[in-house]
Structures are given as C-alpha cells and as structure tokens.
C-alpha cells in the first residue's frame, strides 16, 4: 500500500510543484545561513559580550580583567586565533573594511586627534552599530554604540581578522 501511495505522489503536477518549492526553500535557507567565517565572527562577538561587567586592569589579557586590546586578544584566542597585543598592532593584523561592511567579530579602531598612525583603542563589533570594549578602570568591559563619543577622535577604521 505504501508503494502505491508514494508512486502516486511522485507523479504529476503536485509532485513537480512540491519539488520546486522544496528547492526554492533550500536555496533560500542556504542564502540566509551565514558562512563559516561569519559564524566564527559571531562566536567571537558572543565571547566578548560574555565578558561585559568584568574589570579593566591587570592582568589585562583575561580571563577576569582586560584592557581593550587584551579583550580582543583573549576573545580570538578562545577560538584558536592568536593576534598581536596593542591596538595599533591589531590594526595592522587586520584587513581594512568599510563601516557599512562591518559585521559581528570585526574590529573598530580609534585614534587620538592628530595621531593617525597610532591607535589608542580597539573594540569588537557585536551587531549593527554596537561594540564591546574594555574602556577604563572605572567602567570595565562594556557594550556601547560604536559612535560612543568617549573616544576622542572617533572611530577611524574597521578591520577584519583574516579567516573570521
């Protein structure tokens, strides 16, 4: 009986429509699924977000306290990627991207006014217009808008760690 029913279902216009619909749904699902590098970036952002509320300070590179570059270093280290320390060194270890191309796991760099070659702060993008960063001893690790004006000079560059 099962063979008779399945043979009937596999013939005719209903089957053709169902097969076409299944193909469209599969292609749509694949188009909406982030690729492996995007998933790694999301994971880095989640790791950084989980540190919100922790202190700024020694040992600076986690797991209980962070500096801005230490938070970036530690978050990527959890996924097996070692970055240099220091915001400027991390800047040179990333690929330049535009602000509109930034996605979770990318880095945003800030520099002091008039000092465009040295970056004094780095943060991890967690979503549209948002970041996680280790600000200072008073604030610790916080989630903030990327446009947060505490960082003199504003954001000047976005970078993507190769492979993320």
GITAMO-V194958 format. One record per backbone hydrogen bond with DSSP energy under -0.5 kcal/mol. NH is the residue of the N-H (numbers start at 1). CO is the residue of the C=O. If there is no record, write none. Layout:
NH & CO
NH & CO
//
This chain:
5 & 1
6 & 2
7 & 3
8 & 4
9 & 5
10 & 6
11 & 8
16 & 12
17 & 13
18 & 14
19 & 15
20 & 16
21 & 17
22 & 18
23 & 19
24 & 20
25 & 21
26 & 22
27 & 23
28 & 24
29 & 25
30 & 26
31 & 27
32 & 28
33 & 29
39 & 35
40 & 36
41 & 37
42 & 38
43 & 39
44 & 40
45 & 41
46 & 42
47 & 43
48 & 44
49 & 45
50 & 46
51 & 48
52 & 49
53 & 141
54 & 51
55 & 64
57 & 55
57 & 66
60 & 57
62 & 65
66 & 55
67 & 60
71 & 67
72 & 68
73 & 69
74 & 70
75 & 71
76 & 72
77 & 73
78 & 74
79 & 76
80 & 77
81 & 76
82 & 80
83 & 81
88 & 119
90 & 86
91 & 87
92 & 88
93 & 89
93 & 90
94 & 91
95 & 160
97 & 158
101 & 98
102 & 98
102 & 99
105 & 125
106 & 103
107 & 159
108 & 123
109 & 157
110 & 121
111 & 154
112 & 118
115 & 112
118 & 115
119 & 117
120 & 110
121 & 110
123 & 108
124 & 132
125 & 106
125 & 123
126 & 130
127 & 130
130 & 127
131 & 144
132 & 124
133 & 142
135 & 133
135 & 140
140 & 136
141 & 54
142 & 133
144 & 131
146 & 129
148 & 145
151 & 148
152 & 150
154 & 151
156 & 109
157 & 109
158 & 97
159 & 107
160 & 95
162 & 93
164 & 161
//
